[in-house]
Amino acid sequence: MVRELSDEKRERFLQTALKLFAAKGLQNTSTADIAREAGTAAGTLFLYFPTKQDLINELVLWISKAEADRINGLLTPALSVREAFYTIWDGSIRWLLENPDAYKYSQQVRDSGLISDEVTRKSGEFFRFYYDAIQKGLQEGVIKPFPVDLIGGFLYQGIVAVMNHLQVQPDTSAFHVSIQQGFEIFWDGIKI
């Protein structure tokens, strides 16, 4: 008899893994730790994620989808190119601030060599709006004709720079100023 897998249990494993990976790091967190913290046996975890790598990969996709869903909900076709970029910028940073474990985890796995090209490609599909905004800006002639991947990389790295800056700022009431200033630096670099 094939065992029915529970979406609730799968979600609990992902949440637990995220919490532990963010707190202890990928290398210092075992699947046994995750199963124990989730209140199950390691064998149960392996029914959902046969290897630690499968769990790491799925967590990348799970986080990417959650962040992208939030931002997609903020974007509308009526936004100007600048407004679309700002919506992506502000929406990403605010989602990451609300989900600090997701940010810590993403920074651990990004460019670590732990994630396959296939998982990177799949997670990138969730962020199609990055490239849609870039293409619209290029078509309308409001941004410089730089390579799309270069602009996308600067957008992402700019968001990371602002996040790193905000993490050491004691006054959270001034976050909006730093978010705006970071965006202006990015926008001034790509606008015509």
N, C-alpha and C positions, 0 to 999 in steps of 0.2 A: 504494500500500500504506500502510495506517494504521500509524503507529509506536506500539508498545506502551510505555506509560509505566511506569516503575519506581517502586514504593512506596519503595524504599530511596533512590533518587535524590531523590524528592520530599521525603522526610524530611531528607536531607542539605541540600537547599536551605533548608528551614525552619530547621534548626539553625544553618546558616551565617548566614542573614539575622538571626536572633535575636542571635547573637554580635556581628555587626557593627553592627546597629541599637543594641544596648545600649552598645557601646563608642564608636561614632562619632556616633550620632544618626541619625534618619530622613533628615534633610535632607542630611547629609554622607556618606551611603552610597548608591552607585549600584548599579544592577542589574549593571553590569559588575564592580564590586567583589565582589558576591555570587557571581557566576558564577566569577570568577577564584579566589576563596577556596575555592569548592566543587570546583575542579579541572575546570570545564567551560567551554564557550563560552557567551556570552550567549544565542545562539540556542537552546541547549538549555534554559536557564532559562525562556525565553519559551514553550517547549512546555508547561511545567508551570504557569507563571504569566504570562499574556500581557502584563500590565502590572505596574509596581511596586505600584500600588494593589491589584491582585489578591493579590499576595504579602503586603502589609500586612494586608489583610482576613483572608486564610487564616491568618496567624500569630496574629491575635487569637483566632480560633476554635480553633486548635490548642492554644494556651496555656490557654484557658478550659476546654477539654475535659480536658486533663491535670490541671489543678488540681481540677476538679469530680469527676473520676473518683476521685482520692485521697480527697476528703472524703466522697463517697458511700460509699466502702468503709469509712468509720469510723462512719457513722450507722446506727442500728438503731431500729426502731419502739418498742422498750422504753425508750428514753431519755426522761427528763422533758424539759420544755421548756427548762429551764435547762441541763441536760446537753447537749441538742441544740445550743443556741446556743454553749455552750462548745466542743463538738466542732467546730463550723463555725469558730469563732474560732481555736482552737488549731491545727486542721488547716490552715487557710488560711495562717496566719503561718508555720508550720513548713514548708509546701510552698514558700512564697515565699522563706524563708531558704535552702532547699536549691536554689532556682532563681533566683538573684539577677538573671540576665539577663532572665528573664521578668518580674520585678518592674520592672526599669528600663524595659523596653519598654512594659509596660502603663501605667506612669506617663507615658510620652511620648505615647501615643495616646489615653489617657482624656481626654475633654473637649477634645480638640484640634481637633475638626471634621474630622479625617481619616477617621473611621470612619462609614459610613452608618448610618442608623437601622436598616436591615435587618440589618446585621452586629451591631450592638449588641443587637438583639432576639434574634438567633440565639445570640449568646454568653450572653445572659441566661438562655436556656432551659437551659443546662447547670447553672445555679445555682438551679434550681427549689427546691432544699432550703432556701434562704434564706426563700422565701415560704411554704413548707410549715411551717417552724418558727414563723414569725410567725403564720400562720393557726391553728396548733395552740395557740399561746400566747393568742391572742385568744379562741378557742373555749372554752378552759379557764379564761379569766378570770385568768390569771397575769401578763399584761402589759397595760400601759395601752392604751386603745383609740385609739391614734394611727394615722394613715394608714399602710398597709402600705409604700408607697414611701418614706415618711419614715423608718420603722424600718429598712428595708433600706439606705437611704442612710447612716444613722448607723452601722449595722453595718459597712458597707464602709469608710467614712471612719475609723472607730475602728481597724480593722485597718491602714489606711494610716498612721495616727498612730503606732501601736505599731511598725510596720515602720520608719518614719523615725526613731523613738527608738532602736531597736535598732541601726540602721546607724551610729550615732555612739557606741555603747557599746563600750569596749574589752574588757570582761569578759563573754565569751559564757556563762560558767557561771551568770550571774545572769539570763539571758534569760527563764527560766521565771517569775521573779518579775515582770518587766515585762509579760509576756504575761498573767499572772494579774491584775495590777493594772489593766491596760487593760481586761480583760474586766469586772472589778468596776465600773469607771466606766460602761461601756456598760450592764451589767445593772441597776445601780442606777437608771439613767435610764429604763428601760422597764418594770421590774417593778412590780407593784401592791403 
